[in-house]
Amino acid sequence: MSESTGPTLGDVEPFGVLLERLIRLKKHDDGRPYTVAEVAEEVSISKSHLYGLLKGSNEPSLRLTQLLATNLGVELEYFGTSERAREIQGQYALLARLSRQGISDLAFRASELSPNALSTVLDFIDFQASRDSENHTSG
């Protein structure tokens, strides 16, 4: 499935898209991503049933949706269609995009720095960004 860029106010993303986004974001303590098989095992369903949910050929029960939300660390409302649900979905869509770009790894590592070291890193990022923008405008 392809990753959506996130919902707009009029959009309702399919359950499978929402679920896939969360599975991609779920990580083991050592940073490895979870597999569909691992998520299926944790919520006590078959892999084929979970793949059916991802493809849209299976519809989840309320109980299964609750189990998935709990297991994947989101509010049940994430799977809803309300304005608040779309806000939550948009936040997770952004997180997924940032994760693909390596931003979450950078943020995690930066969180362990002292305030002085973090300031130095931010100054370096600003310096590199200004160099990149100069190269793009002059090249």
N, C-alpha and C positions, 0 to 999 in steps of 0.2 A: 504494500500500500504506500501511496505517496504521502508525505507529510504536508498537511495544509499549512498555510501561513497564518491561520487563526480566523476566528469568526468575526463577522461584523454584526451589527445589531439585528439585521434582518435574517441572517443565516442561522441555520440549525445544522451542526455537523453530525454526521452519522455516528452512532454508538461505536462502531468499529474504529473510526478515525480517532475518537476520543480515547478509547481503550489502548490503541496502538501507541499513541503519544505517551501515555503513562508507563506502559511496559518499556518503551525505549529509555525513559528517564530513570526507571528504577535500577539502582545499583547495589551490588553486594558491598560489604564493609571494605573490601580490598579494591573497590572501584570497577570490578567487572560488571557488565550489564547482565540483567536477568534475561533468561530465555523464556519463550512462550511455554515450554515444557515445565519450567520451574514455577512460573506463575500458576499454571493449571494445577500442578501438584499442591501448591500452597492453598488453593481455594477448593481443592477436592473435586475437580472436574477433569474430563479427558482433554488431551491436546486437541483432538479433532473438534470437540465442542468449543474450545477457546478459539481455534482457527475459524470456526463457523461464525462466532461472534465478531471476529475481526473482519471477516469478509461480508458480513451482513446477512448470511444465510440462516443464522440462528438468532433468536430474540432472547435476551436475558430475563429471568424472573427478577422480581424486586429483591428477593433474598440474595440471589447471585450478584446483583448489582451492588448491594450493600457489602457483601464479602469482598468484591473486587475493589470497591472504594476504600474499605478499611485496609486491605492488603497493600494497596498501591499508595496509601497515605493521603487520600483526598476526601473532601466532604462529599457526601452523597449527591449534593446539589450540582457537583461538577458534571454529572451525567444528565442534568435537566435542560430545560429550554427557556427558563426565566431570564430576565435581564441580568440578574446576579450570576446565574449559571454561565452566561456568555462572557461576563467579566472574568470569572474564574478560568474558563476555557481559554480566553485570550492571554491570561497570565501564564498558563501552562504552555501555550503555543509559543510565546516569547521565550520561555525557559528552554523549550526544545530547540528553538533556533540558536539560542546562545550556547547551549550544550554542544550542538553540532559544530559551532565555531570555536570550541575550546575555551569559551569565556568562563564557564563554570569551574574548570580546572584552575584557571588563572585566579579567579576569585577565592577559591578554596585555599590555594597556596598563599595568596596575599593575606588572608585572614589570620595567618600564623605569624605575620611580621609585626615588628614593633611599629609604633606610630611614625618614628623617624625613618625607619627603613621603608615603610609604605609610602611616605612622602617622596622619598628618593625614587622609588619605582614609578610613581605617578608623574614626577618631573621628567623621567626618562621617556615614558609613554607620550607625554606632551611633545617632547623634543622629536621623537620619531614620527609622530603624526604631522608635525609641521614640516619635517623633511619630506615626508611622503607627499603632502599636498603641494609643496614647491616642485617636486619632481613631476607630478601630474600636470601642473599648470605650465611648466616650462618645456615639457617633453612632448 
